Amino acid sequence: MKILTVGLNHNTAEVEVREKLAFEGPKLEEGLLKLKAIPEIEEAVVLSTCNRVEIYTNVKDADKASEAIRAFISEFHGIDDRLLENALYYYRDKDAVRHIFRVASSLDSMVMGEPQILGQFKDAFEFALEKKTTGVLLNKLMRKAISVAKRVRTETRIAENAVSISFAAVELAKKIFTELQEKSVMLLGAGEMAELAAKHLISNGVKEIVVANRTYERGCELAKEMNGRAVRFDEFISEMVHTDIVICSTGAPTYVVTKSQMHTVMKERKQKPVFIIDISVPRNIDPEINDMDNVYLYDIDDLQGVVDTNILERTKEAEKAERIIEEEIETFLRWQSSLDAVPTIIALREKAEAIKKEEIQKLINRIPTLGDKEKKAVEQMATAIINKLIHPPTAALKEDSEDKDSLIATIKRLYGINEKS
Amino acid sequence: MATLTFEIALTLYFAAVITGIIELLKSTKTTSKVMLFLAGIGFFSHTLSIAYRYIAAGHIPISSPHEATSFFSWCIVLLFFLLEIRYKIGLLGSFIMPVVFALMLVSAMLPREIKPLSPVLQSHWLGIHTLFAFLGNAAFALAFGIGIMYLVQEHYVKSKHLGGLFQRLPSLQSLDEINYRLITIGFPLLTIAIITGALWADTAWGSYWRWDPREVWSLITWLIYAIILHARLMAGWRGKRAAVLSIIGFLTILIAFFGIKLLGKGMHIFP
């Protein structure tokens, strides 16, 4: 029983390679069943996302199994073996457990702490359960990984702060307004990042979207794409009276909104708060507007600053998470080694019982005149001897110890117990 | 028993303040629960202490400065729990329990003997008038706490350093709305308290209004909150301005309350 992980992720393989190696749709089932059919492999789980492909297995011999899995990947996806050389990583035993815990807890993710991975991890496990490709060891390991991930999430703040500019904008919007459902957003000018931020706001429930672009036609297109409404660019100031969030990214060389214009807008809005995100460079909104009451203006540098602090925060939290994981690895390994010891204990007892029977039989054959009473006494004595003899090794096997594997091997060797499977 | 339960309440409120501070410095899921638990048991004990005094004195125990301050903090805790049930405002306890504890501490330092009520105060008006006044002022106390939370959160958003309590404080809009809600609750209560006070004064002394210092300060408080509401509806004074005004408003209440009770003269002072 050995845990082996073979995989690749965004650090080891380019997206072109990852795409080719993904187990998507029907390929997942096919791949999983084929893996399970490899004689070296006893249990298998396949996790395939856009950032990683990982194969978690319980194998008899890690060397042979590593070879077999690599050959399988190359054959299954029709990829040159050499391409895999640098992409694949292999982890065994404790390292494999650590890697699996880190993946589930999102410590190994491209954006550390991102929450999707745990869901994908659960899906991968459930799929394997459904296809019956897992057994005692992987079931326990996967469940443990999920509980570790949950522990990391509740005990550290690794997933708390936004680490991309558009998410930081959404996070801020949520701390300025109660319900985004009743808010409207205006896109002033269009740009990739502005659109992305707008889309995040929409997916967080923003009610209405208005697009004001210099070229009206382009604005209409964009508005249609986002189920919004287009207005002419020169009308945007009057539109701001009814808009709660403004995302500005025009290519204008100067300020398109000045302080005095903003004063008028705020007066007409009856000072209802407004959140302005100016992601244009050079800036399009007079930064002094931020000094006005109920106006919150963030430019691209401000948002980047928020993101940087959050990333720093996450790195700190990651250290805590790693400590939790180390703790959990120990509990898991203890469980695993107890699992290893049980068959040895049984084998030891069976062996002793067999010797006892054999010797008693020999004695009876040699001295046929023995009465029932004597036979019983001899048998009791023999039982007492074997019990006393196998007690210390049994007790040692049941104990937790660092070098359990070698202990099991030693006991097997000393008592001449052969591997059954 | 009144004394013992009062001391227990005081101690538990103090423990709640400490937990509230720990909650601010280092958040764990348990600290806020522990704080609510301590404050809850404290409130229970506090209620008992007021009930004992009620039985002993035979009227609502608000006639000595000790009783009045204690009753005032009781009203604040009551409203705090109602607010907590309704809105579940993160960290509110950390901001409001110190106010409660400070008031309780003042109350603890004042003489506690139960004196017979002067005949002029022996009236049903006593309960009605003071209950409205205290509940109204308690609503303003909570608006004060919410106002401070607003300023803290606003500072994070404006300064663009989103560390510290930013994540755990509610959004600016909800703080502003709750602040407004509290003032719209407190203001009518205060208005009724002033009216019932005037009616009572008429039956007791034969005139509605006598420019007693307490009356003057009530009027000032009433005017401040009237301005807050008016400015909000007419000129859109919300957010930071509303928060600052509600802080000023509550400080005025404290001046009125203690300034007159402890130093001043007039019919709200009970020799």
Chai-1 contact restraints between the chains, C-beta under 6 A:
chainA,res_idxA,chainB,res_idxB,connection_type,confidence,min_distance_angstrom,max_distance_angstrom,comment,restraint_id
A,K175,B,S171,contact,1.0,0.0,6.0,A-B,restraint_1
A,I176,B,L172,contact,1.0,0.0,6.0,A-B,restraint_2
A,F177,B,Q173,contact,1.0,0.0,6.0,A-B,restraint_3
A,T178,B,S171,contact,1.0,0.0,6.0,A-B,restraint_4
A,T178,B,Q173,contact,1.0,0.0,6.0,A-B,restraint_5
A,T178,B,S174,contact,1.0,0.0,6.0,A-B,restraint_6
A,K270,B,G236,contact,1.0,0.0,6.0,A-B,restraint_7
A,Q271,B,G236,contact,1.0,0.0,6.0,A-B,restraint_8
A,Q271,B,R238,contact,1.0,0.0,6.0,A-B,restraint_9
A,D293,B,G239,contact,1.0,0.0,6.0,A-B,restraint_10
A,D293,B,K240,contact,1.0,0.0,6.0,A-B,restraint_11
A,N294,B,G239,contact,1.0,0.0,6.0,A-B,restraint_12
A,Y296,B,V157,contact,1.0,0.0,6.0,A-B,restraint_13
A,D302,B,K160,contact,1.0,0.0,6.0,A-B,restraint_14
A,V306,B,L162,contact,1.0,0.0,6.0,A-B,restraint_15
